[in-house]
């Protein structure tokens, strides 16, 4: 005999109703009891009882009725989501830099900190840098670990649905396999580990060029290519977290590796300078130091033909990468993100020109407006999603 479904008990109903009201208030401004009744379909008595519960828990505040004048009778009760009931962290652990953002529960950033990790030699040292950057951000915001409800953390390696880093590749092994546990032990808050490109896709879908675009690919294109994919608004992971991984580019003619826009521009700039017969403004810009991708873009913008030729090559190669995403995943939009995003605007005309010859269904291509914070912004969104899902189980602290 099949089990009889358990009856919905009053505590369960109250919890469901509390979730409804909290969800509405979290996405709205000040609301009256009447507005909540209309938005949730609950009775007045239920709305008021649930709001009293949420006020006691710290999630909701009731505004002073004296602020609102009414022609007749008592003013309506007015409720507002307490966006400072707690805070979340968004952490981007990049290959060269760690960035930490702290935001309130409406996603408004209250602190930012960043540190270079270019000299880090071991995964443990990288974790110590992350810890120090978190402490700096907390100090800047004047907040404590007790006020943090969750941290989204992005790493440049595949992460499965259970939060485990895939370490099959030499580059991926640079990240601490026990990172989430170590950070939780140090700070006490839950750590939600995710691939950096996946978080970039979440960030773009939330606050970037991909708003209102549910079939989306975000291509992190700095030192290494990596992509985050959304299908019908759902983030794709794959069986071991490898959806969107770009190692297949080693098999693509005209690409051959996962090197990103900055790496290719820099390498070709260095190759040009190695030939004393090449006349280019890059010699003056680079001086006695190594040439940088920024210098290549700057020289091309000033009309230097050698630098312009390098960027034409970079654009053609990037178009092949975008085309593979267009053919395999058929996104409506591909967003170029990461530290090179602003400079990559100059590549768009050539990329779009080449795309038309590679696929009959070319996606639109844009550059991210989130700059080098793209992964950290997505990490904030990841943490906020966790808080919204588990809000009624979380203990709020005034710190």
VOPAGU-2260 file (C-alpha; in pm, 1 decimal, decimal comma):
REM VOPAGU-2260
SITE   aa  ch    i         X         Y         Z
SITE  UNK   A    0       0,0       0,0       0,0
SITE  UNK   A    1     130,9     345,9     -85,3
SITE  UNK   A    2     214,0     574,8     204,5
SITE  UNK   A    3     -51,7     829,1     288,4
SITE  UNK   A    4      82,8    1181,7     245,6
SITE  UNK   A    5     133,4    1355,2     576,5
SITE  UNK   A    6    -128,7    1615,2     656,7
SITE  UNK   A    7     -15,1    1975,1     639,9
SITE  UNK   A    8      24,9    2074,1    1003,0
SITE  UNK   A    9     -31,9    2431,4    1128,3
SITE  UNK   A   10     345,8    2484,5    1183,9
SITE  UNK   A   11     415,4    2369,2     828,0
SITE  UNK   A   12     145,5    2596,7     687,1
SITE  UNK   A   13     280,4    2887,5     888,8
SITE  UNK   A   14     628,0    2821,4     751,6
SITE  UNK   A   15     499,3    2807,2     394,0
SITE  UNK   A   16     304,6    3129,4     446,8
SITE  UNK   A   17     607,6    3296,4     604,1
SITE  UNK   A   18     811,3    3201,4     298,7
SITE  UNK   A   19     550,1    3356,2      70,0
SITE  UNK   A   20     543,2    3685,4     258,1
SITE  UNK   A   21     921,4    3702,8     292,1
SITE  UNK   A   22     968,0    3632,8     -78,1
SITE  UNK   A   23     733,2    3917,4    -171,2
SITE  UNK   A   24     888,2    4164,2      73,4
SITE  UNK   A   25    1243,5    4077,0     -30,9
SITE  UNK   A   26    1166,1    4188,4    -385,5
SITE  UNK   A   27     951,6    4490,2    -301,2
SITE  UNK   A   28     971,8    4817,2    -113,3
SITE  UNK   A   29     743,5    4909,7     173,2
SITE  UNK   A   30     418,0    4713,3     162,8
SITE  UNK   A   31      94,6    4740,5     355,7
SITE  UNK   A   32     -87,2    4442,1     495,4
SITE  UNK   A   33    -341,9    4487,1     217,0
SITE  UNK   A   34     -66,3    4477,2     -43,8
SITE  UNK   A   35      68,3    4153,2     100,9
SITE  UNK   A   36    -281,7    4003,2     103,5
SITE  UNK   A   37    -317,4    4083,6    -266,3
SITE  UNK   A   38      31,8    3957,8    -351,9
SITE  UNK   A   39       9,5    3629,4    -157,8
SITE  UNK   A   40    -361,9    3543,3    -155,4
SITE  UNK   A   41    -345,7    3494,2     221,3
SITE  UNK   A   42    -603,0    3624,8     469,2
SITE  UNK   A   43    -546,2    3942,3     667,5
SITE  UNK   A   44    -516,2    3750,6     994,8
SITE  UNK   A   45    -257,5    3515,1     842,8
SITE  UNK   A   46     -51,9    3797,2     690,7
SITE  UNK   A   47     -38,4    3986,3    1017,4
SITE  UNK   A   48      44,6    3675,0    1221,1
SITE  UNK   A   49     320,9    3574,2     980,3
SITE  UNK   A   50     464,7    3927,1     967,9
SITE  UNK   A   51     473,4    3930,9    1347,6
SITE  UNK   A   52     677,6    3609,7    1330,4
SITE  UNK   A   53     914,2    3755,5    1069,6
SITE  UNK   A   54     959,0    4072,9    1275,5
SITE  UNK   A   55    1049,6    3863,8    1579,6
SITE  UNK   A   56    1301,4    3665,9    1371,1
SITE  UNK   A   57    1461,8    3987,3    1240,7
SITE  UNK   A   58    1374,8    3947,5     873,0
SITE  UNK   A   59    1109,5    4221,8     860,5
SITE  UNK   A   60    1065,7    4562,2    1023,3
SITE  UNK   A   61     736,8    4740,9    1083,1
SITE  UNK   A   62     742,1    5110,2    1001,9
SITE  UNK   A   63     611,9    5372,5    1241,4
SITE  UNK   A   64     243,2    5432,9    1157,7
SITE  UNK   A   65     285,0    5797,2    1261,4
SITE  UNK   A   66     483,8    5855,5     938,4
SITE  UNK   A   67     169,0    5800,6     734,5
SITE  UNK   A   68    -136,7    6022,5     750,9
SITE  UNK   A   69    -482,8    5881,3     684,9
SITE  UNK   A   70    -809,4    6064,1     637,2
SITE  UNK   A   71   -1013,2    5814,9     837,2
SITE  UNK   A   72    -932,0    5549,7    1098,3
SITE  UNK   A   73    -605,7    5389,8    1196,2
SITE  UNK   A   74    -319,1    5384,8     941,9
SITE  UNK   A   75    -247,1    5052,5     778,1
SITE  UNK   A   76      42,7    4849,9     907,9
SITE  UNK   A   77     343,0    4882,1     679,0
SITE  UNK   A   78     620,1    4626,3     649,6
SITE  UNK   A   79     965,8    4631,1     495,6
SITE  UNK   A   80    1224,4    4362,7     433,8
SITE  UNK   A   81    1523,5    4412,7     662,6
SITE  UNK   A   82    1804,6    4419,8     407,6
SITE  UNK   A   83    2058,9    4461,0     689,6
SITE  UNK   A   84    1938,4    4153,0     877,5
SITE  UNK   A   85    2259,1    3990,3     757,5
SITE  UNK   A   86    2515,5    4007,7     481,0
SITE  UNK   A   87    2671,0    3783,7     216,6
SITE  UNK   A   88    3016,4    3757,8      65,2
SITE  UNK   A   89    3114,0    3713,6    -297,8
SITE  UNK   A   90    3469,3    3584,6    -338,1
SITE  UNK   A   91    3659,5    3545,5    -665,4
SITE  UNK   A   92    3974,9    3336,5    -623,8
SITE  UNK   A   93    4143,9    3404,6    -954,3
SITE  UNK   A   94    4478,6    3279,9   -1076,0
SITE  UNK   A   95    4637,7    3622,6   -1019,0
SITE  UNK   A   96    4405,4    3807,0    -779,9
SITE  UNK   A   97    4152,8    3744,0    -504,7
SITE  UNK   A   98    3854,4    3980,5    -488,8
SITE  UNK   A   99    3604,3    3993,5    -200,9
SITE  UNK   A  100    3272,8    4179,6    -206,8
SITE  UNK   A  101    3033,7    4213,0      87,6
SITE  UNK   A  102    2670,1    4300,5      19,4
SITE  UNK   A  103    2347,8    4342,8     212,0
SITE  UNK   A  104    2048,2    4122,0     143,0
SITE  UNK   A  105    1931,7    4337,2    -146,9
SITE  UNK   A  106    2267,9    4283,6    -311,2
SITE  UNK   A  107    2402,1    4634,7    -250,6
SITE  UNK   A  108    2779,6    4625,3    -206,6
SITE  UNK   A  109    2907,2    4765,6     124,0
SITE  UNK   A  110    3276,8    4672,4      97,6
SITE  UNK   A  111    3537,1    4550,5    -150,2
SITE  UNK   A  112    3890,5    4422,2    -101,9
SITE  UNK   A  113    4145,9    4265,3    -334,4
SITE  UNK   A  114    4492,2    4112,3    -312,2
SITE  UNK   A  115    4741,7    3977,0    -562,9
SITE  UNK   A  116    4814,3    3605,5    -551,9
SITE  UNK   A  117    5076,2    3603,9    -827,6
SITE  UNK   A  118    5352,7    3495,2    -587,1
SITE  UNK   A  119    5149,4    3215,3    -427,6
SITE  UNK   A  120    5313,1    2873,3    -464,8
SITE  UNK   A  121    5080,6    2633,2    -280,1
SITE  UNK   A  122    4703,3    2588,7    -242,3
SITE  UNK   A  123    4738,6    2649,8     131,9
SITE  UNK   A  124    4907,4    2985,5      72,1
SITE  UNK   A  125    4624,0    3079,5    -161,3
SITE  UNK   A  126    4368,8    3002,5     109,9
SITE  UNK   A  127    4562,2    3222,7     355,7
SITE  UNK   A  128    4547,2    3510,2     104,9
SITE  UNK   A  129    4170,7    3459,9      71,8
SITE  UNK   A  130    4135,7    3463,9     451,6
SITE  UNK   A  131    4335,3    3786,4     480,9
SITE  UNK   A  132    4131,6    3953,1     205,0
SITE  UNK   A  133    3806,2    3854,5     377,1
SITE  UNK   A  134    3930,3    4003,1     705,4
SITE  UNK   A  135    4021,2    4325,9     523,6
SITE  UNK   A  136    3673,5    4349,0     365,3
SITE  UNK   A  137    3502,9    4283,1     700,5
SITE  UNK   A  138    3712,9    4554,9     865,6
SITE  UNK   A  139    3631,0    4799,1     584,8
SITE  UNK   A  140    3256,9    4735,1     629,8
SITE  UNK   A  141    3274,9    4736,2    1009,1
SITE  UNK   A  142    3111,4    4393,8    1017,1
SITE  UNK   A  143    3184,4    4060,9    1183,4
SITE  UNK   A  144    3180,5    3698,3    1073,5
SITE  UNK   A  145    2867,6    3650,8    1286,3
SITE  UNK   A  146    2674,6    3885,5    1055,1
SITE  UNK   A  147    2766,1    3690,4     740,5
SITE  UNK   A  148    2499,1    3441,0     633,4
SITE  UNK   A  149    2684,2    3274,6     343,5
SITE  UNK   A  150    2972,7    3316,0     101,5
SITE  UNK   A  151    2971,2    3237,0    -268,7
SITE  UNK   A  152    3321,6    3146,0    -384,5
SITE  UNK   A  153    3443,5    3112,9    -742,9
SITE  UNK   A  154    3751,2    2920,3    -858,4
SITE  UNK   A  155    3898,3    2870,7   -1205,6
SITE  UNK   A  156    3832,3    2496,3   -1204,4
SITE  UNK   A  157    3529,6    2271,0   -1256,5
SITE  UNK   A  158    3318,7    2226,1    -943,1
SITE  UNK   A  159    3059,1    1950,5    -920,4
SITE  UNK   A  160    2712,0    1985,9    -769,8
SITE  UNK   A  161    2843,4    1873,7    -429,8
SITE  UNK   A  162    3100,8    2157,0    -426,6
SITE  UNK   A  163    3407,7    1943,0    -502,5
SITE  UNK   A  164    3689,0    2083,2    -717,6
SITE  UNK   A  165    3790,4    1864,7   -1010,5
SITE  UNK   A  166    4170,0    1832,6   -1002,8
SITE  UNK   A  167    4233,3    1632,4   -1319,6
SITE  UNK   A  168    4421,5    1921,8   -1482,5
SITE  UNK   A  169    4749,5    2076,3   -1366,1
SITE  UNK   A  170    4601,6    2429,6   -1359,3
SITE  UNK   A  171    4301,7    2314,4   -1154,1
SITE  UNK   A  172    4531,6    2159,6    -893,9
SITE  UNK   A  173    4646,6    2507,1    -795,2
SITE  UNK   A  174    4326,0    2541,8    -593,0
SITE  UNK   A  175    4284,6    2396,0    -245,8
SITE  UNK   A  176    4062,9    2087,1    -268,0
SITE  UNK   A  177    3952,5    2148,9      94,5
SITE  UNK   A  178    3895,9    2520,0      38,3
SITE  UNK   A  179    3530,7    2530,2     146,6
SITE  UNK   A  180    3596,4    2342,0     472,1
SITE  UNK   A  181    3901,9    2551,5     555,3
SITE  UNK   A  182    3714,3    2879,3     508,8
SITE  UNK   A  183    3419,0    2756,9     713,3
SITE  UNK   A  184    3655,0    2647,7     991,3
SITE  UNK   A  185    3820,7    2991,3     987,0
SITE  UNK   A  186    3506,3    3204,6     970,0
SITE  UNK   A  187    3202,4    2995,4    1058,1
SITE  UNK   A  188    2979,4    3075,6     761,9
SITE  UNK   A  189    2873,0    2827,4     491,4
SITE  UNK   A  190    3088,4    2834,8     177,7
SITE  UNK   A  191    2921,7    2772,7    -158,5
SITE  UNK   A  192    3197,5    2674,9    -400,0
SITE  UNK   A  193    3133,7    2717,6    -773,2
SITE  UNK   A  194    3322,1    2748,3   -1100,4
SITE  UNK   A  195    3417,2    3108,9   -1176,5
SITE  UNK   A  196    3265,0    3114,1   -1525,7
SITE  UNK   A  197    2938,1    2975,1   -1390,8
SITE  UNK   A  198    2930,8    3255,8   -1136,7
SITE  UNK   A  199    3009,0    3504,2   -1413,1
SITE  UNK   A  200    2698,8    3379,3   -1593,7
SITE  UNK   A  201    2491,4    3426,9   -1276,6
SITE  UNK   A  202    2631,0    3777,8   -1237,3
SITE  UNK   A  203    2557,7    3874,8   -1597,3
SITE  UNK   A  204    2206,4    3731,3   -1578,6
SITE  UNK   A  205    2144,2    3927,5   -1257,9
SITE  UNK   A  206    2305,8    4264,9   -1318,4
SITE  UNK   A  207    2487,9    4264,4   -1649,2
SITE  UNK   A  208    2430,7    4248,5   -2022,6
SITE  UNK   A  209    2245,4    3916,3   -1985,2
SITE  UNK   A  210    1948,7    4048,5   -1788,6
SITE  UNK   A  211    1628,6    3903,2   -1934,6
SITE  UNK   A  212    1834,8    3661,9   -2151,5
SITE  UNK   A  213    1776,2    3302,3   -2043,1
SITE  UNK   A  214    1988,0    3131,2   -2311,3
SITE  UNK   A  215    2321,5    3282,5   -2227,0
SITE  UNK   A  216    2693,1    3206,6   -2246,1
SITE  UNK   A  217    2954,2    3410,6   -2061,6
SITE  UNK   A  218    3309,2    3372,3   -2189,0
SITE  UNK   A  219    3583,9    3463,9   -1943,8
SITE  UNK   A  220    3852,7    3561,1   -2188,3
SITE  UNK   A  221    4156,4    3696,8   -2002,4
SITE  UNK   A  222    4444,4    3456,8   -1944,0
SITE  UNK   A  223    4241,7    3140,5   -2014,0
SITE  UNK   A  224    3908,9    3088,3   -2183,9
SITE  UNK   A  225    3630,6    2952,0   -1966,4
SITE  UNK   A  226    3256,1    2962,6   -2019,6
SITE  UNK   A  227    2946,0    2960,5   -1803,8
SITE  UNK   A  228    2628,5    2839,6   -1972,6
SITE  UNK   A  229    2261,0    2902,8   -1900,4
SITE  UNK   A  230    1979,7    2721,6   -2077,6
SITE  UNK   A  231    1625,1    2851,0   -2018,4
SITE  UNK   A  232    1758,1    3040,7   -1716,7
SITE  UNK   A  233    1914,9    2730,6   -1562,4
SITE  UNK   A  234    2288,5    2703,1   -1500,7
SITE  UNK   A  235    2446,0    2397,3   -1664,7
SITE  UNK   A  236    2694,6    2187,5   -1466,4
SITE  UNK   A  237    2737,2    1848,4   -1631,3
SITE  UNK   A  238    2805,8    1523,4   -1448,7
SITE  UNK   A  239    3131,8    1639,4   -1283,6
SITE  UNK   A  240    3097,5    2015,3   -1312,7
SITE  UNK   A  241    3268,9    2026,1   -1650,8
SITE  UNK   A  242    2992,0    2183,2   -1863,9
SITE  UNK   A  243    3143,3    2485,4   -2035,6
SITE  UNK   A  244    3503,8    2372,3   -1986,6
SITE  UNK   A  245    3718,8    2481,9   -2279,5
SITE  UNK   A  246    3988,9    2214,4   -2301,4
SITE  UNK   A  247    3824,1    2103,4   -2626,0
SITE  UNK   A  248    3973,9    2417,2   -2784,6
SITE  UNK   A  249    4297,1    2220,9   -2820,1
SITE  UNK   A  250    4114,9    2028,8   -3093,9
SITE  UNK   A  251    3975,1    2335,1   -3274,7
SITE  UNK   A  252    4157,5    2444,2   -3589,1
SITE  UNK   A  253    4277,6    2802,7   -3564,3
SITE  UNK   A  254    4263,1    2801,9   -3182,9
SITE  UNK   A  255    4468,3    2509,8   -3049,9
SITE  UNK   A  256    4471,8    2587,5   -2676,2
SITE  UNK   A  257    4277,4    2762,5   -2399,0
SITE  UNK   A  258    4488,3    3079,4   -2397,3
SITE  UNK   A  259    4265,2    3386,1   -2363,6
SITE  UNK   A  260    4265,1    3728,4   -2525,9
SITE  UNK   A  261    4514,9    3887,8   -2286,4
SITE  UNK   A  262    4760,9    3597,6   -2314,2
SITE  UNK   A  263    4751,9    3588,2   -2695,6
SITE  UNK   A  264    4781,8    3967,4   -2730,4
SITE  UNK   A  265    5076,7    3972,6   -2492,5
SITE  UNK   A  266    5255,6    3676,3   -2653,8
SITE  UNK   A  267    5218,9    3817,3   -3006,4
SITE  UNK   A  268    5331,5    4158,5   -2883,8
SITE  UNK   A  269    5644,5    4000,8   -2733,5
SITE  UNK   A  270    5711,1    3811,8   -3056,2
SITE  UNK   A  271    5690,8    4135,7   -3254,4
SITE  UNK   A  272    5938,2    4308,4   -3022,2
SITE  UNK   A  273    6178,6    4014,5   -3047,1
SITE  UNK   A  274    6232,5    4101,9   -3414,3
SITE  UNK   A  275    6446,9    4419,9   -3429,1
SITE  UNK   A  276    6329,6    4480,9   -3785,4
SITE  UNK   A  277    5968,4    4535,2   -3672,8
SITE  UNK   A  278    5876,1    4903,4   -3641,1
SITE  UNK   A  279    5604,3    4943,2   -3378,0
SITE  UNK   A  280    5500,6    5185,3   -3106,0
SITE  UNK   A  281    5499,9    4888,6   -2868,8
SITE  UNK   A  282    5875,7    4939,0   -2819,9
SITE  UNK   A  283    5819,8    5280,4   -2667,6
SITE  UNK   A  284    5520,1    5169,7   -2460,2
SITE  UNK   A  285    5691,3    4862,0   -2321,1
SITE  UNK   A  286    6022,5    5036,8   -2251,5
SITE  UNK   A  287    6258,8    4801,5   -2071,3
SITE  UNK   A  288    5975,4    4583,8   -1936,0
SITE  UNK   A  289    5771,1    4306,0   -2092,2
SITE  UNK   A  290    5489,3    4408,3   -2323,4
SITE  UNK   A  291    5137,0    4384,5   -2181,4
SITE  UNK   A  292    4799,4    4320,3   -2338,8
SITE  UNK   A  293    4691,6    4670,3   -2232,6
SITE  UNK   A  294    4980,6    4817,9   -2429,7
SITE  UNK   A  295    4885,2    4620,9   -2739,4
SITE  UNK   A  296    4528,9    4752,2   -2721,7
SITE  UNK   A  297    4653,1    5106,6   -2657,8
SITE  UNK   A  298    4894,0    5097,2   -2951,0
SITE  UNK   A  299    4623,8    4964,0   -3182,0
SITE  UNK   A  300    4388,6    5237,8   -3065,9
SITE  UNK   A  301    4655,2    5493,3   -3159,2
SITE  UNK   A  302    4680,6    5347,4   -3509,9
SITE  UNK   A  303    4990,2    5126,8   -3479,1
SITE  UNK   A  304    4967,4    4876,0   -3764,1
SITE  UNK   A  305    5158,2    4595,9   -3590,4
SITE  UNK   A  306    4934,6    4613,0   -3282,5
SITE  UNK   A  307    4626,8    4639,3   -3504,0
SITE  UNK   A  308    4733,8    4324,5   -3686,5
SITE  UNK   A  309    4771,0    4142,2   -3354,9
SITE  UNK   A  310    4418,6    4241,0   -3254,5
SITE  UNK   A  311    4279,7    4128,7   -3591,3
SITE  UNK   A  312    4434,6    3788,1   -3523,3
SITE  UNK   A  313    4295,4    3786,5   -3167,9
SITE  UNK   A  314    3947,9    3874,8   -3298,2
SITE  UNK   A  315    3951,0    3601,1   -3562,9
SITE  UNK   A  316    4063,6    3343,8   -3307,3
SITE  UNK   A  317    3805,8    3459,2   -3051,5
SITE  UNK   A  318    3534,1    3438,6   -3318,5
SITE  UNK   A  319    3615,4    3068,9   -3360,6
SITE  UNK   A  320    3575,3    3017,5   -2985,7
SITE  UNK   A  321    3242,7    3203,1   -2982,2
SITE  UNK   A  322    3128,6    3006,8   -3287,7
SITE  UNK   A  323    3189,8    2674,3   -3113,1
SITE  UNK   A  324    2969,1    2789,3   -2825,4
SITE  UNK   A  325    2707,8    2905,6   -3075,6
SITE  UNK   A  326    2706,5    2571,6   -3254,4
SITE  UNK   A  327    2716,4    2347,7   -2945,6
SITE  UNK   A  328    2489,1    2542,0   -2710,4
SITE  UNK   A  329    2297,2    2785,1   -2934,4
SITE  UNK   A  330    2282,7    3076,1   -2686,3
SITE  UNK   A  331    2102,9    3395,4   -2774,8
SITE  UNK   A  332    2389,7    3601,6   -2635,9
SITE  UNK   A  333    2759,8    3549,0   -2564,9
SITE  UNK   A  334    2912,9    3799,0   -2322,8
SITE  UNK   A  335    3289,3    3851,3   -2313,4
SITE  UNK   A  336    3389,6    3906,2   -1952,9
SITE  UNK   A  337    3680,6    3937,9   -1715,9
SITE  UNK   A  338    3962,8    4187,8   -1690,8
SITE  UNK   A  339    3981,7    4230,9   -2071,2
SITE  UNK   A  340    3612,7    4307,8   -2120,0
SITE  UNK   A  341    3644,7    4684,8   -2159,0
SITE  UNK   A  342    3928,7    4657,9   -2410,6
SITE  UNK   A  343    3752,0    4376,1   -2598,2
SITE  UNK   A  344    3489,5    4624,2   -2717,9
SITE  UNK   A  345    3734,0    4708,1   -2997,6
SITE  UNK   A  346    3726,8    4345,9   -3116,3
SITE  UNK   A  347    3350,1    4316,7   -3160,5
SITE  UNK   A  348    3320,0    4431,7   -3525,0
SITE  UNK   A  349    3582,0    4180,6   -3643,4
SITE  UNK   A  350    3439,7    3902,4   -3422,9
SITE  UNK   A  351    3089,3    3955,9   -3562,5
SITE  UNK   A  352    3225,5    3965,6   -3919,8
SITE  UNK   A  353    3401,2    3630,0   -3880,2
SITE  UNK   A  354    3110,1    3468,8   -3694,8
SITE  UNK   A  355    2880,4    3493,5   -3993,4
SITE  UNK   A  356    3118,1    3265,4   -4185,8
SITE  UNK   A  357    3147,5    3004,7   -3909,7
SITE  UNK   A  358    2784,3    2933,9   -3819,5
SITE  UNK   A  359    2438,9    2991,2   -3966,0
SITE  UNK   A  360    2303,3    3075,3   -3619,1
SITE  UNK   A  361    2555,5    3326,4   -3481,0
SITE  UNK   A  362    2473,8    3454,8   -3132,1
SITE  UNK   A  363    2477,6    3820,4   -3043,1
SITE  UNK   A  364    2808,1    3918,3   -2881,5
SITE  UNK   A  365    2854,6    4183,0   -2613,0
SITE  UNK   A  366    3116,1    4280,0   -2358,4
SITE  UNK   A  367    3044,3    4277,7   -1987,9
SITE  UNK   A  368    2989,4    4602,3   -1799,6
SITE  UNK   A  369    3082,1    4433,4   -1469,0
SITE  UNK   A  370    3456,9    4455,4   -1529,7
SITE  UNK   A  371    3689,9    4249,8   -1314,2
SITE  UNK   A  372    3414,5    4211,1   -1050,9
SITE  UNK   A  373    3205,4    3984,8   -1274,9
SITE  UNK   A  374    3281,6    3661,9   -1084,7
SITE  UNK   A  375    3247,0    3823,0    -740,8
SITE  UNK   A  376    2909,2    3972,4    -839,4
SITE  UNK   A  377    2790,6    3627,5    -947,5
SITE  UNK   A  378    2922,4    3485,7    -620,5
SITE  UNK   A  379    2706,9    3738,0    -431,5
SITE  UNK   A  380    2404,3    3622,7    -631,1
SITE  UNK   A  381    2487,1    3259,3    -550,9
SITE  UNK   A  382    2503,4    3340,3    -178,4
SITE  UNK   A  383    2178,8    3540,4    -191,8
SITE  UNK   A  384    2002,9    3248,4    -361,0
SITE  UNK   A  385    2115,0    3027,6     -72,4
SITE  UNK   A  386    1987,6    3276,3     186,1
SITE  UNK   A  387    1651,1    3310,1      13,8
SITE  UNK   A  388    1611,7    2931,1       2,8
SITE  UNK   A  389    1714,4    2873,7     365,0
SITE  UNK   A  390    1604,6    3200,5     525,8
SITE  UNK   A  391    1367,8    3049,5     781,2
SITE  UNK   A  392    1641,3    2812,4     904,8
SITE  UNK   A  393    1908,2    3078,7     949,1
SITE  UNK   A  394    1984,1    3243,2    1282,1
SITE  UNK   A  395    2031,7    3614,8    1245,0
SITE  UNK   A  396    2286,7    3795,3    1456,5
SITE  UNK   A  397    2333,8    4162,1    1525,5
SITE  UNK   A  398    2707,8    4089,9    1540,0
